[in-house]
Amino acid sequence: MNLPKVDLGCGTLLESEFTSAAYTCEQLNIVDCPNQIDQNLPDPHDMLTWNQEQRLIGFRNTYRSYDGTVFYANKSQIQALPQYEKTINNQNVSFSLDNRTYHLNDYLESQDVAGLIILKKGQIAYEYYKSDNDATTLWTSRSIAKSIVATLVGVAIKQGKITSLDDLIIHYLPDLKHTAWEKVTLRQLMQHTSGVEWGEDYTDPQSDFSKMTYCEVKSDPDASVYELVKNLKAKYEPGKVWSYSTGGSYLVGKVLEAATKESLATYLEKNVWQKAGMEKNGIWQSYKRGVTDMGGHGFNATLRDYARLGLFILNEGRLSNGEKLLPDGWTKEATAWTKAEQSVSEAYPNGIYGFQWWNSHAKHGSPLTTKNAEYTYWGFGIYGQIMAINPKDDIVMIQWGTWPTAMPSEKIMDEKSLFLNAVTNYLEK
């Protein structure tokens, strides 16, 4: 029988070779397993076309759909998250958009929120879970992982394991000599200004991103994704044009692993997760368990630990004992938005992207309704994953989402900024 083949850009793959694992917590060595052990998981190969129910089940079980490296918490040193003196409810937070007033419950429905937590001064002002999700749920980050990896790069620079952001990436990945990546620096890689052509279209089954999701299911996913990314073509001179690239983010992870000689999960565990007082074990999607984790996505953790991680970043890597894990001025540098072509626009005259962090505000509806809203920076993942950090007002917001489309409407994007501004205003009163 002649089985159909799929041309992935990382070698052809027979449809019969597609595998769909459903790992157990025991197989993954997670130890503290979430309360939700869903039996029927949607096929991860079809993630870009899941329906809403599949997305909810799939995102809270992504850690079971792929092999992964666990990052363990230090249970004897957990950072407390007490309740803030003011709590958010449906009546005390509202915003206006398109001549309509929205309250908290409207926002939760419109954004298809599966989990939401808001910290003020390191304390919980609001916490919400939908459809059996709870404080044990391990939810996938999608591209928020990019912002986390960029932060780990800062830790590695502080430790001297990466000498400079202006190092050529071939210093760490010499196998990329004589490829389109040869003249790209780590700074350009993190700012997505490599100039290397990459298609991030989530609706096109032949885009580079879509091909990558299929490369991830091959028997050696790291070799397969590396082949896809390594053979890309240069389109622009490095540093000149901004173009979002998960393939480039995969290489940021590879650079970090080469520099530290540890997987992303292991490096996170030793240098941030245990030191910053996370409560639960998390897991990072692995291409080779304990060796190579996916730098563009695949981070899975509880809602409160996402918030603790956001708090660590807000505090510029400063721990409760005073130790500082990030270089001085790191956050400012990481959010100095690139002025490369396609990053700057009428809506974003200062640029839209930094070291895998986004500059984002509402385009309509009086976007800067607080004097410090322009200082907020965002980690985004498709289908509504959000990490928002406002250091001026000491606020962290984490949102788990199941948007019906990977990329939202402009209205949905406006909502999240206006909602955070409304939260900020209320908590400051």
Secondary structure, DSSP 8 states (H G I E B T S, - for coil): ----EEE-SS-EEEGGG-------HHHHT-SS--S---SS---GGGGGG--HHHHHHHHTSHHHHS-EEEE---TTS-----B-SS---TTT-EEEETTEEEEHHHHHHHTTEEEEEEEETTEEEEEEE-TT--TT--EE-TTHHHHHHHHHHHHHHHHTSS--TTSBGGGT-GGGTTSTTTT-BHHHHHHT---B-----TT-TTSHHHHHHHHTTSSSHHHHHHHHHHT--B-S-TTSB----HHHHHHHHHHHHHHHTS-HHHHHIIIIITTTT--S-EEEEEEETTTEE-TTS-EEE-HHHHHHHHHHHHTTTB-TTS-B-S-TTHHHHHTS---SBTT--SS-TT-SBSSS-B----SSS-S--STTGGG-EEEEETTTEEEEEETTTTEEEEEEE--SSSS--HHHHHHHHHHHHHHHHHHH-
